[in-house]
Every structure is written in structure tokens, then in C-alpha cells.
Amino acid sequence: VSWAKLANVFELFSLTKWLFAGPHNHHSVFYLLEIFNNQLLYQWEGASALVLSLLRLKHIYPKLSSLEVPQAPSEDSPHWRPDAEWLQSWKDQLQLEPFKVVIDHIDPKIQACIEANPSATEDDLVSVVKKCALVGLLRPLPISVRAIEPSNDLEMFLAAYSWVSYRQTLVYAKHNQSSFAGTTPKLFEFTSQPAPIGRA
Amino acid sequence: MFLDRDVNDSDTELWCELFSRPSSYDEVITALSIEELRTLCADRPANLRGLVHKSILQLELLADKPELRSSELCRFTENAVKWLTRVLPFMLEPSVAHNFHEFWWEGMAPRLVSYVLRLLFCPSFSVPSSAPDLSSDSAKDLLWGSAVSLGSSCHWRVRTNLVKLLLCCLSQELQEDVQAFTDHENWWRVLICNKGLPGSSVLSLSIISVLSIFDQSSRSWLPYTDSWSSSDLEDLILVSLQYLNCCLINIPRESSSARPSCLQDVGPNLYTATLQGLSDLTVLAGALHSNFKRVTDSANTYLPGSMRIAIFTEELLVFSFRCLQIRPDLASVLSADGKALDITAALMYIVMTYKENLNHFGLLQQALLIVQAFSTDREFSIALNTPFVKTFSIDIPVFSGTYADLLFLSYSSLMQGMPLHLYSLQPTLLVTLSNV
């Protein structure tokens, strides 16, 4: 179920409408391909469901490998227009090779299985995938782990979130009046006043 | 009485009445309204300085003269703490702060902070009279356990009020705009987190370990027992966590040359250093785990609503993330025996429960950052292969699988039906999945 769901997300983020709607939207596809590739390359044993999900989305491969800048700008982002240079800066770096190998080498076997037995179940297809091996067909890709880098934005978020909850405690928890009632915080804006979770 | 005339230190009758009369914080608030406080700050700052000075003397008397400790002196001191809590946020307002700048930074601020810290474990006041001396460095071992919960409700309330006063001191930055906040160092934080204060390392440890003694599992054997109201101990933990979170705020600054003389030669942040120096993380890990597990347990009771999550759950989120930032090895400790999995399940429950609510964006962001911090740990990725047995209601498709499936399904569902206000969370979600 998980791979099928994540494949749906991949399908969504591979739509040109999404990809060309913002200067960073293509990052989603990079991350998703990285997730899929890690599984295909390094955890093949548990990858059968992923392989089947990817094969259901094989129509995406040609689209992703031949992306072109749309003629008409997207209506969703009037302030930003994708250009060929921008597209070129990332297009060739998409790691689509494992996806292609899966389509080239496993899809024919799956098709053969379905032709031989039109009522083949999901389990039958999984066992076909399990018999396949991609050893030697895939070039190893680096595994990267992205730690959270300290940054001013992160600190600002943590600071504001810490203080918001403090102010609420005094205002909402027990006293109707707080030490801060009447003062005007400027560090952040209250657009609304959510009740902290756990506090009635 | 403060508004229409200048008061002086020797007016014994006035001060005696001031410290003896109020019986609750509400009375203090009523006695000095917001308008009166503003007028005092602007027109009669000397009277406010006098009030603060007298209140600090009250704290000193209790801390320095054990032989004088009586219930009356304790009551006077409690009231002094309440007065200070009342006036401080207004004295720190940018429009009038200049009236008090010299007053604080030529001696009064260090005096206030050091006496508040000393009073946090003061026998007969904030701990029972029979309590061992916890302000000495030799008491370190006592503080990772039952000694933290020394006393009863009345002691916890006193300690809660003392920590709230420290929070008021830190709150100066709350009244600054973002630019001033990032440009100016908060001197109160530098002072409060100064490792050089006597007994400070023990006190910092006690505040961190206060979380560990809130063992909810032992309190929850009867349904509804904790539904009626929050306990005084829970309140103490709440303000302690808020205090810790505010102490751990760390905006990098290039220079700190403009500090007043009392803040020269201060070392690294006391609380960061204490967390860095913990040799055994299992107590902290256990405390985080039991309090997070409460989130999913409360969603899975045979009597709906018979158990509630702790009031400090949001503060716990920030604090847990801070701990993981300062001690990345905490993720391995939590993953080693599956605690990180229970915490992840609780975080997924929180995320999926509050995803629709724009007001809870911060909550979601914080929960997801914790999972991302976990995801950088190899042990965690391996532990995710543990089978997951669903015991609570969560808005994802029914599945049988592992904790990895729980994570993937929750994140996929978040990304698929993502409300606009959550778009900025996408990188966090995808990076986490790619890490594991």
C-alpha cells in the first residue's frame, strides 16, 4: 500500500503543470526518485511492490526524460516564468536510469506473465518480480543523508513557537489574566489564537 | 499608593503591607492595573525601581538567613516574586526600557537572577525543611530522580512561580520586532544561562530532569483520574519546559562586545552545556518516551476521553527537537529499544489529527522536524522495519506492515491532499523519506 501511495504522489509531482509552476517544484521529483532508487539499488528484497507501482506509471518516464518548456506561461504563477536555461540546469540530473532499467527488463516479463495467465493476481506478479535481478544493470548511486542544518530561519521558528506557547499558557490555562496581558509582542503576529493541544 | 507620591525605602508600613497582603496572583494584578503600570514606568520609574529593589531584598533575606525562615517570611517572599512577575514585563517594554537600563545592568539584574536560582531549592520554602542541600555541586546525582519532585503541591507551586519570574526576565525579546531580535543579544538570557553562577549546573540539571519524574503511566491506572484538572507538578513541568526552550534559543551573532561589565567573561550556554555533558541519556530518553506515548495511549482508551495528553505536549515537542539538535546520539539511544518508534507513531497521530487546522502549522512543522532529525540516524531506519500494530485511530488507509509503512502512508496522504498552508512542509517530508 505504501509504495502505491507514494507512486501516486510521484505521478502528481511529475505533472508538467506542477513542475513548471514554481522554480523549486522539481525538487520533489528529485527526492522521490532518490527514495525509489535507494530501494531499488540497496533494498531489492522489499522492492517488488515498488517495481509494480512504477510499472503502472511507465507512461511518466518518456514525459520526464523529454521535458520541454511550455509555450504559454502557467496561470498559477504570474510572477515566475520557466525558461530553457532553468530547465537545462536540472533536467539532465534527474536520476531516471533505474526507472528505465525496470521498464526495459522487468516489464516484458510481467507482460508475458499476464499474457500467459490473464487472471494473474498481484501475488503472481510479485513472484515474477522476485525472480528478477538487476545486478549488473544498475550503476551504484550515492546514498545521502540530509541532516537539519542550523539556520536563522529555524531559530526564528523555534523562538516564536516557544514564546507563542508560553504566552498562551498564562493567558489560557488557569488565570484569565497574565503578566503579559496588555503588553504588545512584536516578535511575531497573532493571526489567530489556537488553543494549545492538551489544554482544555 | 505608588502613583501619587514618591515612595522611599524606609516606609516600613507600606512595604510590609505590600508583601503581606496579596493572597493570590489575581490580587496582585488587580492591585496594579495595566494603565497604572504604564504610568508608573513613564512618570514615576523611581517608585518601580524601589519596588523591585525591596522585592529583591526580600528574596535575599530568605536565601541568606536560614535562621529567620518562618512561614510569614516565606509568604512575604512568595508575594515579592508575584510583584516582580507583575511589573517586569512592563519595565522591559522598549518605550520605557531606558528608564531602567542602568538599574538592571549596574547590579540589580545579576542579584535578582542569582537569588531566584538559589531559592529554587530552598528548604522550608520551595522544598521541605528536611530536604538535603541541593544547591551544592555534590547534589548532582540526587537530581536525576525522586529528589526533583521533593515536596508537595505547595512547594511545586513556589518553584513554578520562581521559574515564571525567570521567564518574565527572558521575555524582553518578545516585545522586540524580528530585526531587533536577530540583531540584539538578549542580555537576560546571557545572564540566566551563565555557567558561572554558584550552583547553576545543579539547578540546570534539576530543571531538565524535572520531566523525568512525571511518570504518567503510574498515574493512569484509573480512568478519568487526571481529566479534571492539571496537577501542580504538571504545571511545574510545563513552565520548566517553556523556560528551557527559551534558554536554548540560539541566534548566532557576530559580536557581543557591547555587553555590560557584569556580563563579561561568561562561558557557553549553561543548558546547552548541561545537555552536552549528560553521560547517560537513558533517563532523558525514558522521560521523552513515556510522555509521548501518552498521546497515542489517550487516543486508545476503552472509555473515550478517560485519559488526556499532558498539558506540556507542545513544549515537549520543541524540547525534544532541541535535545536531538544538541545530542544527535539521543536518536540512537531512542531507536535502540524501539522508543523512537512509539514517539514517531505519536507524532504521526498529532500530524494527521491537526493537519487541516491552519492554526496548528507550528505544531505540524515541529513534529515533522523531530522525525526528520530521527531519520538521519541509521538505527532508526533499521528500527522502522518493526511490525506496526495499529491501536489508535489515524487518518490513513488500513494496512498491515511496519512503522516504515506508517511513515510512508502518513506522508503520502499529507502530500496528496495537501492543503495550501502546508506546502512549505514538503521538503521536510521528502527529505525524511529519502533519509530512511
Interface residues (C-beta under 8 A of the other chain):
Chain A: V1 S2 W3 K5 L6 N8 V9 L12 F13 H27 S28 Y31 L32 E34 I35 N38 S144 V145 R146 A147 I148 P150 N152 E155 M156 F157 L158 A159 A160 Y161 S162 W163 V164 S165 Y166 R167 T169 L170 A173 K174 H175 Q177 S179 F180 A181 G182 T183 T184 P185 K186 L187 F188 S192 Q193 P194 P196 I197 G198 R199 A200
Chain B: Y25 D26 I29 I34 L37 T85 R86 L88 P89 F90 E93 K164 L167 C168 S171 E173 L174 Q175 E176 D177 V178 F181 T182 S230 D235 L238 V239 Q242 N245 C246 I249 N250 I251 P252 R308 I309 A310 I311 F312 T313 E314 E315 V318 F321 R322 Q325 P328 I350 Y354 N357 L358 N359 H360 G362 L363 Q365 Q366 L369 Q372 A373 S375 T376 P397 F399 G401 A404 D405 F408 L409 Y411 S412 S413 M415 Q416 Q426 P427 L430 V431 L433 S434 N435
